[in-house]
């Protein structure tokens, strides 16, 4: 016979927070089967109205269990399954322990209790199966913990200041110090449905916060000193666990370096060449930008969102598709050269830098692959070294010859060399890489999923370049040169948008796929605050200090660009914030909303610029850009609230 018998009352405590009713019913049935023949009470403690944390909910349940004279108290999470267990087996641990648990299956792993790091006091779950059935451990997971009444009567309940996570570690630590035994029954297993590989924005924060609460509460002076010394390593370890911040900040860092290099050759160009020649440079790139979105055709979004779920389509198909589109984009660009009223110099410049089409196809494919490997930051590192080489070449060629044509020649050589390097890199990150430009059936399948993204990219590129072409039409190449030199500052900061998108989109998809709408909502709120602070700090910095600082960069006629910068820079925070909601719309399958906004913006920008440029020139274009992005953000906020409420109601 075991210590607990049929006269011993069991108390089951489950703390609920937004737990579906069908899950509560499932738990009740499993408990009835588990405690068959025993006197038991079941307490479902709701944290819906005033959520004071898991520990508070457990303590409320414990108080009720003690009032009902329960001698053995069993605490559990609502996201566990107790199938194939019976009370006679789970209570055998009472012979050896005062607090005990069972082996926990979570995802593809099984854990056998927890162990504390003796120096850092950090709790970690044990994955190695013990040789014996009953073994002592430092702590038991609060997802399923069995406690004798005598423990609670001596040390009290859970410490409520943890709110979530580590309260089980604290409870077991206090019990052990009080002389109670803690262990695990390694022969019995229950299922915990929490997927540890998912990124829970709350869990990451509470684990970090509560580990330090626990550490400072129980550590010795020597342990505290050691922790302070290793603080830089701790910060690095915590950053590694948060792949969003690793990718975002690493990509942002190297993108900043890229932009510094790009800015260096921009300063070089405007100081070596007059506005009309810089206007030629800007118009050549603006022409290519009309067709560059065609190369993506939505394959980046498809490769990140849909490719991991595919069995018939492979990464090689995306690469082949992008190279096929590169050839199509090049052909369309060349045909349009014969139609557009460009000067001979602009046409020759476009021909030289057309190699960028194939570079875009290759580099975009590498970005997709690295993003799926959670190493998107590597693409920014590669881009930095390419920009370093390209900038040095452009400055050298331009300085030696003093001709704008030589700059385009340097671009041609640089992109051609980097394209060869990209081919080598792609062959290394993808096994059995094959390029099949005739796999039309595969291309059609990708195109069906990506055509909306293509249209979004095209319309976004067109509406952001409308002012360039209208300025050239009404005021000539010099006006384009002044406006584009100001626009260059906004363009240089667009790496923040790219870094954010590549870092956040996989997380958005994961939350949505697993119906974690509360996590998704919290992620969006945090991102909104974070990007608003970053964007507006940069904008106000430019507004107040541009006149002082930029006079060292702009000379003579280019000084007219400074008032334009002070206006157009306020488009940055609006674009950053809008990108959050665009990612949300992509995630929930509402890309057509983004497309609708882009179409509206194209016509809005075209009409206002057509009306205002003849009178106000490039300053009008700056104001139109900011107003357009403001409208975008307001519409996105309205649509987001509507869509998120709909998702939440559907789940309930």
C-alpha positions, 0 to 999 in steps of 0.5 A: 500500500502507498501512503495516500489511500482512498480516504485521502482527499486530492485537490486538483488546481488549474489556473485558466487564462483564455482557456477554451471551454472544450479544453476545460471539459477535456481536463474534467474528464481526464481528472475523473478517470485519473482519480477514479475511486478517490475522494477529490476536489477540482478547482479551476481558477480563472485569471480572466478578470484580474490577471495577477499571475500564475502564482496568485491563481495557484495560491487561491486554489491552494486556499480552497483546497486547504479549506476542503481538507485536501491532503495531497494537492496537484497543480497543473496547467490547462495545456496538459494531457493526463491520459493513460495515467492512474492515481495509484501510479502517480501517487507512488512518488509519495513514498520518496518525496514531498514534492514530485512530478512526472516525465514531461513530453513537450514537442519532440523532447521528454524532460525529467524534472529540473536542475539548478546551475550552482553558480548562476541559479538558473533553472534548466530542464533535464533531458537525460533519462534517469536509470532509476524510476524515482530520482531527486531533482532540484525542482519540478515543472509547475505544469504538473506538480504534486505537493503534500499538505505538510509542505504548504503548511510549513513554507506557504504558497507560491511567491506571487511577484514572479507573475509567470515562470520561475515560481515553481523553481522558487517554491521547490527551492524553499521547500528543499531548504526547509528539509523536504524532498523533491523528485521525479517519477521517470516511468510516468509521462504526461503531455505538455502542449506548449511548443518550446520552439515558438517565440512567445514575446511574453515568455522570453521577457518573464524568463529573463526577468524572473531568473534575475529575481530568483538569483538576487533573492537567493545568491551569495555575495560571490555569486552576485559578483561573478554574475556582474563580471559575466554580464556582457556574456549574459547579454550576448546569450540572451540576444542569441535566444531572441532571433528577431532582435539578432536579425533586426539589429545585426541587419540594421548594423551592417545596413547602416555600414552599407548606407554609410558607404552608399552615402560616401559615393553619393557625396562624392557624386554631388561634389564632382558632378553638377546637378544635371549630371547627377540627375542623369545618374538618378534617372538611370536608376529610376528607369531600372526601378520600374522593372526590378520588382518584376524579378521578385514576383512575390517570390520573397514572401512566397519563399518565407511564408509558403515554401517551408510548407511545400513538398513539390516545390523547392528552393531551386525552383524559386531561384530558376524562377527569379533568373527567368524573370531577370531576363524578362525584366531586362528585355522590357527595360531595353524595349522601353528605352526605345519609347521613353524620351531619354537623352543618349547618355541616359540610354547608354547608362541604363544599358551598362547597369542592366547587369543589376537585373541578374544580380537582383535575381541571385541576391534575392534568392540568397536572402530567402534561403538565409531567412529560412535558416534564421540567418538573414543578417548574413545577407547584410554582411555580404552586401556590406563588403560588396558596397565597400568594393563598389564604392571604392571602384566608383570613386576611383573611376570617377576621380581619375576620369571626371566623367559620369560615364566612368561611374556607370562602368564601375557599377557594371564591373562591380555587379558582374563580379558580385553576381559570380560570387553569389552563384558560388554562395548559393551552391554552398547553402543549397544541396543539389542546386539546379537551375532550370529556366524551362520549368514553366509549370513550377514557375506558374505555381509560384506566380499564382501565389505571388502575383499580388506581391508583384503588383504591390511591388510594382505599384509601390515602386511606381508611386514612389518614383512618380515625382522623379519623372514628373519633375523631369517632365516639368522642370528638367534634369537639374530639378531631379538632381536636387530632389533626388539628392534630398530623397537619398537620405530617406532612401538610405534609411529604408534599410530599417524597413527591410530589416524589420520585415525580414526579422518580423514576418517569420514570427508573424507567420508562426503566431498566426499559423498556431492561432496565437492571436494574443501574442500577435497582437502584443508583438504588433503593439511592441513593434509599433512603440519601438519603430515609432520611437526609432523613426521619429527620433531620426526625423526630428534629428534631421529636422533640427540639425540638418541645416547645421550639418548638411551644409558641410555636404551640400555645396552651391546649387545643392543647398536647395535640397536641405529644405526638402530633406527637412520635410520628406524625412518625416515619411520615414516613421510613417513608412516604418509603422505602416510596414507593421500592418502590411506584414499583418495583412500578408500574414492573414492572407489579405495582400489585396488590401496592400495592393489597393493602398498602393494603387490609390497612392499611385493615383494620389501622388500622380494627381497632386504632383501634376497639379503642384510641381509646376508651381512649387517644384520639388518642395511640393513632391516632398509634402505630397510624399509625407501626406500620402504615407500619413493616409496609408498609416491611418487606413492601415490602423483602421483595417488592422483593428477590424481584422484583428477583432474578427480573428479574435472573435472567430477563435472564441 
